[in-house]
Amino acid sequence: MPTHRERVETALDHREPDRVPLGIWMTLGAYKKLRQHLGMPVRDAYPPGSTTWSLDVHVEQDLIERLELDVIRIGSSTPTGEGFVEEADGCFVDEWNIRRRRIEFESGYYLEIENPPLGEAMAGDLADYPWPDPTADGCWNGLEEKARRLYRETDLAILAQFGRGGIYEQAKYLRGHEQILLDMILNPEFVHALFAKLCEIEMKFNEIGIKLIGKYLTQVRLSPEDLGTMDNLQISPATFREFILPYYQKSFGHTQKLLKAENPRAKLQFHTCGSVYPIINDLIAAGMEIMDPLQPIARGMEPARLKANFGDRLSWWGGIDVQNTLPFGTPEEVAAEVRTRLREMSPGGGYILSSSHRLQPDIPVANILAMYDAAREFGVYGRVGT
Amino acid sequence: MNEALLSRIGDAVLRGQLPSIENLVREALAENIPPLQIIQGGLAKGMAAVGVRFKAGDYFLPEVMVSAKTMAAAVAILEPLLESGTRIEPLGKFLIGTVSGDVHDIGKNIVSMMLRGAGFAVSDLGVNVSAERFVEAIRKERPDIVGMCALLSTTMPAQKKTLEAISAAGLRDQVKVMVGGAPVQAKWAEQIGADGYAPDAVSAVDMAKELLGLVSGTD
């Protein structure tokens, strides 16, 4: 039997290992609920996960082993090494100086932006903005030791994310989503000035992270960038190619070159939600090797279609629907979706099964367990899906 | 002559020519074209064309937003000039909001823009709107239709709760209720007892018209 790491590496080299590898991505709220259910110790506080605002958590080794998953996620921290700073007025401020408020829903809460800090800014204002400093010690404290230990003492594949915001995505938070979209028509110089600055920060985070621990990694995940809606791209392919792609080409290319120098077998993972079919070729050409997530209900992103058209050049992470099946389906429906996805995506490798986005606290624990039980049972090569 | 100018105004909305719309509107007024005719024969037609392109996948979010901004700039000039007798009779009153626990509003705003462009009076309650605020606003504003948006699966239950609160307040028979948002599907709308669901902003306008009996249903 291969090690977890070999299983993932084989799949990402587009060959079939013994079974389809498994990954996990979840919010803190969902994580605490799952640990509690499994009778595992739950801490009061956890360090910030991949992005501060999203209340992600880096799922710990004990849970990864308990569920027999193959990938463990690690990454940079904030420049102070802490999560949000809570202010007297109840706002939470992240490392981008973005103020957020706690907004409760039935099963938990998110921290949502109060006022985009660059909403009224002009290009000339960007130089004075308090940008997060990727060279700050707080971002990297303990990371080398952690990666080395995981690499030597476990056989898990290690996925790291170093960037803490990204380019288009972080611009939405800093400028306001509607405003940055309007800017692409009404104020193109500002868009380029902001994206150039954010690209520089993203590249620096990845450069430092890869030099520090690249040799231990199987996957590097770039900062997430949501380019799609459920139905279509948010912006036209032409607008994407004018405003965003040049920065991706620069950032992906730089990061990939550094990564391959440390570990030629490691792969670059890129996250965008939504319906983005028309630009997949652009993303592949820029350096995307793993597309994250596989979101089965976005229009035109049918898993079998993606596999047929890009399967020789691209791998996927995700696939099990967090918008309907996991929160509202039965464990049987979850298992049925897992079997379908495995049949569509497993041939020839190139697939890591996980939820199609973060597991959120609205998802019943029974459905999370049903997903991984079914994936282990039906994901065995030679008899996939049966 | 008037037709040509109105068509240029519609075209300016379609192309999102925000800097030139004011001059075009002033030109039309100087030609003594009635404000109502400028709105209905020019701006609204332009916005309808935007909807067609958005639905077809030829227009994306920036184009729709700039077109809506262009139309709004023109309406701001024209509305004060409408004589009381020529006030536009809206197709219907639409109350819209993003449900409790959810602050996403781009989808909701685009639905509002399309509804306004089609001739609905839209009252937008904003985001994170509690069931109580929906109920209160229905009592006060007496809309024909209430639209509830949820952009997260975690806030879909708030659509159900809001519907229950509307029923408990005895208002369910007075309004039609529509639901929408990224994770929302027709099955969910049916399950919670909403009257309508639309997968996108243009379909939302069609559904609103259908619920008010303004067009026959297409199936």
Interface residues (C-beta under 8 A of the other chain):
Chain A: I103 E104 F105 E106 S107 G108 Y109 E112 I113 H177 E178 L181 L182 M184 I185 L186 T229 M230 D231 N232 L233 Q234 I235 S236 T239 V322 Q323 N324 P327 F328 Q360 P361 D362
Chain B: G16 L18 G57 F60 L61 P62 E63 M65 V66 K69 S100 G101 D102 V103 I106 G107 N109 N128 L152 S153 T154 T155 M156 P157 A158 K161 A182 P183 Q185 W188 P199 D200
